[in-house]
Amino acid sequence: PGLAPFYSIAGLLTASDTLVYSSVDRKEVIAIARNQSKAHELKVDSNGHILADSLPSHSEAVWAIQSANAETGVVQDLETLLPKSPKARIACDFSAAGTRVPLPSRWDTAIFDAKSWQGPQGISLLLIREGAHWRNPLPHLNTLRTPQSFSLPLLIASAVALEEWTQNEMAEKTRLRKLTQELREQIRSSIDDCDIAGDLETSLPNITSFSFLYVEGEELLRRLDVAGFSVDSGSACTADDLQPSHVLAAMGLLTHGNIRITLHHGAKQEDISALVTSIQEAVRELRAS
């Protein structure tokens, strides 16, 4: 999975291309951009949506675009954005969205992560559109397009998980969106000084990012873990470079006291109620300490 963005993007780039990416993109894409001679960063609004007027007019460009952000769940309107840059080659990132978001009408490469459909870790899929001007960006002496380092058992497990997940998703997505809405409303109404990233109507149905003022994110994670809830964070406490979340910063939101909650198939109403209670108690205690 860590190699997938490089394969997807660098395989399309030429020496004269400008790499276009957004300020909320994943760190692997930002790393590629920092090593590219020509790069252009797109700004986002407070809901995490790319501002169309920040798009460049470069005729020679590769645009790396997330279908949905893994940290906030915010979904980009690809069919509206892509016509704004009609000549760019498009590298789509579906790592967070999986098959919840359809491929756009125009794309050159697309990457997927098996974790998005509750499959095993360690497997990513790279799609290359027929006719796309893509070449293997790694040093090589033959025509192989893959590094030949994947696990066949994990690949089979990913396919089985995808089939199972797809069968359940039609029934689960509406239910999960309702549970996520309840989670957001209960936290918003019961805890002051809380930022919620993105509008659920234009986000994945199962991801929510909360940031609480006067709360240390790492300690909040620990307390929720003790209570039996496994959540994640985009805060400095868990970032590899110990910097605040660049995604939240780009959206103008609190970058500390952050937790990211992902609801999986099978999540129940009582799980949400217990989680809300645990968050309320933890935040209250941490702010009082």
C-alpha positions as CSV (number, residue, x, y, z in Angstrom):
1,P,0.0,0.0,0.0
2,G,2.8,2.5,0.7
3,L,4.2,1.9,-2.8
4,A,0.8,2.3,-4.6
5,P,0.7,6.1,-4.8
6,F,4.2,6.2,-6.3
7,Y,3.3,3.5,-8.9
8,S,0.1,5.3,-9.8
9,I,1.5,8.8,-10.1
10,A,5.2,8.4,-11.1
11,G,4.2,5.9,-13.8
12,L,2.3,8.8,-15.5
13,L,4.8,11.6,-14.9
14,T,7.3,12.9,-17.5
15,A,10.1,15.4,-17.0
16,S,8.0,18.3,-18.3
17,D,4.9,17.5,-16.3
18,T,3.5,19.5,-13.4
19,L,2.2,17.3,-10.5
20,V,-1.1,18.7,-9.3
21,Y,-2.2,17.6,-5.8
22,S,-4.4,18.9,-3.0
23,S,-3.4,20.3,0.5
24,V,-5.4,17.4,2.1
25,D,-3.7,14.7,0.1
26,R,-1.9,11.8,1.8
27,K,1.7,12.2,2.9
28,E,3.0,9.8,0.2
29,V,1.7,12.1,-2.5
30,I,3.1,15.2,-0.8
31,A,6.5,13.4,-0.6
32,I,6.4,12.8,-4.4
33,A,5.5,16.4,-5.0
34,R,8.4,17.7,-2.9
35,N,10.8,15.6,-5.2
36,Q,9.1,16.8,-8.4
37,S,10.7,19.8,-10.1
38,K,7.2,21.3,-10.9
39,A,4.3,20.9,-8.5
40,H,1.1,22.8,-7.8
41,E,-0.9,22.4,-4.6
42,L,-4.7,22.9,-4.7
43,K,-6.4,24.6,-1.7
44,V,-9.6,23.3,-0.1
45,D,-12.6,24.9,1.7
46,S,-13.6,24.4,5.3
47,N,-15.4,21.2,4.3
48,G,-12.3,19.7,2.7
49,H,-13.5,20.2,-0.9
50,I,-11.0,21.2,-3.6
51,L,-11.5,24.8,-4.7
52,A,-12.0,24.7,-8.4
53,D,-10.6,28.2,-8.9
54,S,-7.2,27.0,-7.6
55,L,-6.8,24.6,-10.5
56,P,-3.9,25.4,-12.8
57,S,-4.1,25.7,-16.6
58,H,-1.0,23.5,-17.3
59,S,-1.5,21.5,-20.5
60,E,1.2,19.0,-19.4
61,A,0.2,17.8,-15.9
62,V,-0.6,14.8,-13.8
63,W,-3.3,15.3,-11.3
64,A,-3.2,13.1,-8.2
65,I,-6.7,13.2,-6.7
66,Q,-8.3,11.4,-3.8
67,S,-11.9,10.2,-4.3
68,A,-12.3,10.4,-0.5
69,N,-10.0,11.4,2.3
70,A,-9.0,8.7,4.7
71,E,-8.8,11.1,7.7
72,T,-12.1,12.9,7.3
73,G,-14.1,10.8,4.9
74,V,-14.8,13.9,2.7
75,V,-15.6,12.8,-0.9
76,Q,-14.5,15.0,-3.9
77,D,-17.0,15.6,-6.7
78,L,-14.7,14.2,-9.4
79,E,-17.1,14.6,-12.3
80,T,-17.3,18.4,-11.6
81,L,-13.6,18.9,-11.0
82,L,-12.0,16.9,-13.8
83,P,-13.4,18.9,-16.7
84,K,-11.6,21.9,-15.2
85,S,-8.3,20.3,-16.2
86,P,-9.2,18.5,-19.5
87,K,-5.7,17.7,-20.6
88,A,-4.2,16.4,-17.4
89,R,-3.6,12.7,-16.8
90,I,-5.5,11.5,-13.8
91,A,-4.2,9.3,-11.0
92,C,-7.1,8.5,-8.7
93,D,-6.8,7.3,-5.1
94,F,-9.6,5.1,-3.9
95,S,-7.7,3.7,-0.9
96,A,-10.3,5.1,1.6
97,A,-13.4,4.9,-0.6
98,G,-13.0,1.4,-2.0
99,T,-15.9,0.7,-4.2
100,R,-18.2,3.1,-2.3
101,V,-17.3,5.8,-4.9
102,P,-17.5,4.9,-8.6
103,L,-14.6,5.4,-11.0
104,P,-15.0,8.8,-12.8
105,S,-15.6,9.0,-16.5
106,R,-12.0,10.0,-17.1
107,W,-9.0,8.5,-15.3
108,D,-5.6,6.9,-16.2
109,T,-4.6,5.1,-13.0
110,A,-6.5,4.2,-9.8
111,I,-5.4,2.6,-6.6
112,F,-7.4,0.6,-4.0
113,D,-6.6,-0.8,-0.6
114,A,-8.1,-4.1,0.6
115,K,-8.6,-2.6,4.1
116,S,-11.4,-0.4,2.7
117,W,-13.6,-3.4,2.2
118,Q,-12.4,-5.0,5.5
119,G,-9.9,-7.2,3.7
120,P,-6.4,-8.0,4.9
121,Q,-3.7,-5.4,5.3
122,G,-0.7,-5.3,2.9
123,I,-2.6,-5.6,-0.4
124,S,-3.2,-2.7,-2.8
125,L,-4.5,-2.9,-6.3
126,L,-3.3,-0.6,-9.2
127,L,-5.7,-0.2,-12.1
128,I,-4.2,1.1,-15.4
129,R,-6.7,2.3,-18.0
130,E,-6.2,0.7,-21.4
131,G,-4.3,3.1,-23.6
132,A,-3.0,5.2,-20.6
133,H,0.6,6.4,-21.1
134,W,2.0,4.6,-18.1
135,R,5.4,3.1,-17.6
136,N,7.0,1.2,-14.7
137,P,8.7,4.0,-12.6
138,L,11.0,1.6,-10.8
139,P,14.4,0.6,-12.1
140,H,13.9,-2.5,-14.2
141,L,15.4,-4.5,-17.1
142,N,12.3,-6.3,-18.4
143,T,8.7,-5.5,-19.2
144,L,7.2,-6.5,-15.8
145,R,4.7,-4.0,-14.4
146,T,4.6,-5.2,-10.8
147,P,7.4,-5.6,-8.2
148,Q,6.4,-9.3,-7.8
149,S,6.3,-8.9,-4.0
150,F,2.6,-9.6,-3.3
151,S,1.3,-12.5,-1.3
152,L,-1.0,-14.8,-3.4
153,P,-2.9,-16.0,-0.2
154,L,-3.5,-12.4,0.8
155,L,-4.7,-11.5,-2.7
156,I,-7.2,-14.4,-2.7
157,A,-8.3,-13.3,0.8
158,S,-8.8,-9.8,-0.5
159,A,-11.0,-11.0,-3.3
160,V,-13.1,-13.1,-0.9
161,A,-13.4,-10.2,1.5
162,L,-14.5,-7.9,-1.4
163,E,-17.2,-10.3,-2.6
164,E,-18.5,-10.6,1.0
165,W,-18.3,-6.8,1.7
166,T,-20.0,-5.9,-1.6
167,Q,-22.9,-8.2,-0.9
168,N,-23.4,-6.5,2.5
169,E,-22.7,-2.9,1.5
170,M,-26.0,-2.1,-0.2
171,A,-27.9,-2.9,3.0
172,E,-25.2,-1.5,5.4
173,K,-24.4,1.9,3.9
174,T,-27.7,3.5,4.7
175,R,-27.7,2.1,8.2
176,L,-24.1,3.2,8.8
177,R,-24.8,6.7,7.6
178,K,-27.7,6.9,10.0
179,L,-25.5,5.8,12.9
180,T,-22.7,8.2,11.9
181,Q,-25.3,11.0,11.8
182,E,-26.4,10.1,15.3
183,L,-22.8,10.0,16.5
184,R,-22.1,13.4,15.1
185,E,-25.3,15.0,16.5
186,Q,-24.8,13.6,20.0
187,I,-21.2,14.7,20.2
188,R,-22.0,18.1,18.7
189,S,-24.9,18.8,21.1
190,S,-23.2,17.5,24.3
191,I,-19.5,18.7,24.0
192,D,-18.5,22.3,23.5
193,D,-15.5,23.4,21.5
194,C,-15.5,20.5,19.1
195,D,-14.7,20.5,15.4
196,I,-16.3,17.9,13.1
197,A,-14.5,17.6,9.8
198,G,-16.7,17.8,6.7
199,D,-20.4,17.5,5.9
200,L,-21.7,14.0,6.2
201,E,-23.8,14.5,3.0
202,T,-20.7,14.8,1.0
203,S,-18.6,12.3,3.0
204,L,-18.2,8.6,3.3
205,P,-21.1,7.1,5.4
206,N,-18.8,5.6,8.0
207,I,-15.9,8.0,8.9
208,T,-16.0,10.9,11.3
209,S,-13.1,13.1,12.5
210,F,-13.6,14.9,15.8
211,S,-11.2,17.5,17.3
212,F,-11.6,18.7,20.9
213,L,-10.2,21.9,22.3
214,Y,-8.2,21.6,25.5
215,V,-7.8,17.8,25.1
216,E,-4.6,15.8,24.3
217,G,-5.4,13.4,21.5
218,E,-3.0,10.7,22.6
219,E,-4.5,10.5,26.1
220,L,-8.0,10.5,24.6
221,L,-7.1,7.6,22.4
222,R,-5.7,5.7,25.5
223,R,-8.8,6.2,27.5
224,L,-11.1,5.1,24.7
225,D,-8.9,2.0,24.2
226,V,-9.3,1.1,27.9
227,A,-13.0,1.5,27.4
228,G,-12.9,-1.0,24.6
229,F,-13.0,1.2,21.5
230,S,-10.3,1.2,18.8
231,V,-10.1,4.5,17.1
232,D,-7.4,6.4,15.2
233,S,-6.0,10.0,15.2
234,G,-4.6,12.5,12.7
235,S,-3.0,14.5,15.6
236,A,0.6,15.1,16.2
237,C,0.7,12.3,18.8
238,T,0.4,9.6,16.1
239,A,1.9,11.3,13.1
240,D,5.3,9.9,11.8
241,D,6.9,13.4,11.8
242,L,5.3,14.6,15.0
243,Q,3.5,17.4,13.2
244,P,-0.2,18.3,13.5
245,S,-2.5,16.9,10.9
246,H,-1.9,18.8,7.6
247,V,-5.4,17.7,6.5
248,L,-7.2,19.4,9.4
249,A,-4.9,22.4,9.2
250,A,-5.7,22.9,5.5
251,M,-9.4,22.9,6.4
252,G,-8.9,25.5,9.2
253,L,-9.9,23.0,12.0
254,L,-8.4,22.2,15.3
255,T,-5.3,20.0,14.8
256,H,-5.1,18.7,18.4
257,G,-7.4,16.5,20.5
258,N,-8.3,14.6,17.3
259,I,-9.9,11.2,17.0
260,R,-11.0,9.4,13.8
261,I,-13.9,7.0,14.1
262,T,-14.6,4.4,11.4
263,L,-17.8,2.3,11.6
264,H,-17.5,-1.1,10.1
265,H,-20.3,-3.5,8.9
266,G,-22.0,-4.9,11.9
267,A,-21.7,-1.8,14.1
268,K,-24.8,-1.6,16.4
269,Q,-26.8,1.2,18.0
270,E,-25.6,0.2,21.4
271,D,-22.0,0.5,20.2
272,I,-22.7,4.1,19.3
273,S,-24.4,4.9,22.6
274,A,-21.5,3.4,24.6
275,L,-18.9,5.2,22.4
276,V,-20.6,8.6,22.9
277,T,-20.7,8.0,26.7
278,S,-17.0,7.1,26.8
279,I,-16.0,10.1,24.7
280,Q,-18.1,12.5,26.9
281,E,-16.6,11.1,30.1
282,A,-13.0,11.1,28.7
283,V,-13.2,14.7,27.4
284,R,-14.8,16.0,30.6
285,E,-12.1,14.3,32.7
286,L,-9.2,15.5,30.5
287,R,-10.4,19.1,30.5
288,A,-10.8,19.0,34.2
289,S,-7.3,17.6,34.8
